[in-house]
Amino acid sequence: MANLECPLGFKVLGLKFKPESSAQHMVFIKQHAVREKCPEKPSDRTLFMLNVPPYCTEKSLSYAWRDCGAVQSVYFHSRPNAGIPPVNESQFFPSVEEVKGFKVAYVVFEKTEGLQRALKWNQDQPLTISSSEAPVSCGVRKWCEEYNSKIPNVKEMQEDIDKYMAVYDKKVLQQIAKDKEAGEEDEDGWVTVTKRGRNPGFTRSENSNKRIRAQEDKKRSKKQLINFYSFQVREAKMKNLMTLRQKFEEDKKRIQVLKQVRKFKPF
């Protein structure tokens, strides 16, 4: 493959699934260098890869760059990211979704020489991610492995739940002890009021506050004194009488118009 010029300092390399594969996928590589520093991604040992296909794994990329040197870690992101991806704390209740589809990868070598060899990789020699030594599962085998991995071990799941509940109960007890301590009198005789107690309060949301304020405004408007003075009563009566007269005149005109336009005239 002839040397391909790529903007933004990237180098184009071919990527094969197996050594005997005739087709190859193109990836873009360059040294990872950004202003925001991350200790897990040192710029002198980290290789940045774009257009990584979905079937690539951390193990397969480590195998692909084995000739350059030992790989310390591989991080996948859906888009370029200076930090490290979040990790699921629980095996059975994941809070972070797996990166799917085409992605970007950060390959961190154990030594600086590994990155330099990767940047000088011959473009005519494509990388290989799967072999008999380190096979990558695909097709029916991959589906079976994914299905089997979704069947949890009941004993391990119960241990995970018990561990989580133990941490949660500890936090609740600490909060209760903290509120109880705050409810005691201090040296000056003051007591801090909390939401816990005989009649604990509740946390109001923005919508609840708006609804309560609207109800209070409605009650307040009903309590306002309207037409309290005698002159206000007289003015209100005069306005009501003028409104009734105006409506009476409009009704008379409407009746006259209806009489003129009707077609049936018996007399």
N, C-alpha and C positions, 0 to 999 in steps of 0.2 A: 504494500500500500504506500503510495507516494505521501510525502510529508504534506499535511493539510494545515493551512493557516487558519487560526481561529482567533476571533477578537477577545479582548479582556484577559489576555495572557493564558488562555486555556490550551491544552494539548489534547488532540483527538487520538483515542486508542480503540482498537477492536476488542470485543468481548464475546467469547464463545461459551456455549453451555458445556460442550464436551470437546475433547481434542479432535474427534473425527467429524464434528459438525462442519457443514459447508457454509452455513449462514453465520453472520456475526453481527453483534449489536455495537453501536458506537457510544462511547462514554467520553466525557470531558473531564480532565484533571488539571489541577494546579495546586500550588502550595497554599495552605490555609493561612491567611494574614488579614486580620481585622483590627480595628481600634480597641474594641471591647475584648479584653483578655479573659481567658478561661483556663484555669490550671489543668483541667482534664483534656484540653485541646491546645497544647503548646505549638506555637507556629513553626518551630524548628523541627517538629516531628510529626506534623499532621498533614495528611493529603486530603484535599477537597475534591469530591467526585460529583458530577452532574449526570442526569439522565440514566440513573441506575435502574435496571429493570425490576419488576415486582418479585421475580423468583430469587433474587439475590438475598443471602442471609449474612449474618456476621461471620459465621464459620466459613462460608463460601468465599467471601472477600478476603478473609485472612489467608485462605488457601491460594487464591489468585495471586497475591503479592508475596508468596512464600520465598521466591527467589531473591527478593529485595532485602528481606530481613524479617525478624520476628515481629508480629503485630501485637501490640498491647491491648487495643480495644477498637471497636467499630461502632459508630453512632449513626442512626438513621433519623432523618427528619423529612417532613413533607415539603419543606422549603428551607433555604439557608437560615441557619440559626447559630448564634455565637455560643450559646450555652449548651448544656447537655439535656437530653430528653427526659421527661419525668418517668419515674419507675413505679410500677404497681406495688403497693405495700402488701396486698393480699393476692395469693395465687388463685383463689376461687371467686373473689369479688373484685375484678379489675376496675379501676377508676380511670385508667388511661387506655385509649383505643390504640390498636396496633396500626403502624403506618402501612397503608396499602397503596397499590399502584406504583407508578414511577416516583422515585424519591431521590434525595441527595444523601451522600454518605461522607463521613469523616473517618478516615483510617489513620489511627495513631500508632506509629512504630515505636518500638522500644528504644531505638537508637536513631540519631540524626542521619547516619549513613543510609538507613533504610529509606528515608524520604528522598534523599539525593539520588539513590538508584532508581526509585520509582519515577522521578521527574525526568530521568535520562533514559527511560524505557524505550526500546526500539519500536517505532510505530508499525513496522512490518511484522512484528511478532504479537499476535492477539493474546489477551489474557484468557485463561480457562478457569471456570469456577467449579466444575464437577469432573470427577474421575472415579476410577474403581477404588482408589485409596480414600477419597473423601467424596462420596456420592451425595448429590442433592436430590431430595425426593420430589417427584412430580407425578402428574396424572393420578391414576387410581390409588397408587401407594400413598401419595400425599393426602388424598381425601380420607383414606382409612386412618392415617396417623392423626389428622385433625379431628376426626370423629372420636377416636379412642381417647384423645387428650381432653375432650369435653366431658367424658364420664368421670366424675370426681371420686376420689377416695373418701368414703364417709368418715373414717376415723381421722384422717388428716384435716378434713373440712371442719369437724367438730372441734378439733384442737385449735384451729384458726379462729373459730367463732368464740371459744372460751377465752382465748388470748385477747381478742378485741374487747369482749365484755368486761374482762378484768381491768383493762386500761380505762374503759368508759366509767365503770363503777368507782374507780379511784379518783377520776376527775370530779365526779358528782360529789363524793364525800369531801374532797378538798374544797369545793365551792360552798357546800353547806357549812363546813367548819369556818370558812372565811366569812360568810354572812352572819354566822352566830357570833363570831368574834367582833364583827362590826356593830352588832346590835347591843353590845355591852357598853356601859358608861365609861367614858374616858376620865382622865384626871380632872377635867373641868366640869364633869357631870353631863356632857353632851352624848347623845345616842344617835348613831347613823341609821337612818331609816332605809330598809331595803325592800324589795318586792316579796321576799319570803317572810312569813309570819302567820298570824291567825287568819288574816284575809289577804292573801298575796294578790298583787296586781297582775296585769297582763300586758304584754308588749303590743303597743298599737302600731299598726301600719299606716302608711300615708293615706290610703283610701278610708280607713277607719276614722282617722282624724278629720278628714274632710266631711264625712257623713255626720260625725258628732257636731262639728261646727255648724253645719247646715241646720241640724235640728235645734241647736241653741239659738241660732238667728231667727228661726221660725217662731219659737216660743217667745223670744224677746219682742218680735214685731207685734204679736197678739197682745202683749202687755202694754204697748204704747198707748197713751191717751189721745184719742182722735175726737175732734170737735168738743173740746173741753169747755171752751168759753162760749158765751151766748152769741157773739157776733159770728163765730165759726159755724154755729148751728144754722143761723139765718142765711149765711152765704151758701152753705151746703144745700139748703132747701131751695134757694133761688136757682142754683145751678141745675138741680134736679128738675125743677119746673120748666126751665128753658129747654132742657134736653127733651122733655116730654112734648112740649109744643112743637119743637123742630121735627120730631118724629111723626107727630100728628099731621103736620103739613106735608111731609113727604109721602105719607100713606094716602092722603087725599089726592095728590098728584098722580100717584100710581093707579088709583082707582079710576080716575078720569081717562088716563091713557088706555086702560083695559076696556073701558066702555066704548072708546072711539074705534079700537081695532077689531072688536068682535064683529063677526059677519052676520049673525042671526039677529034681526031686529023685528020682533013681532008687532010693534006699535009704530 
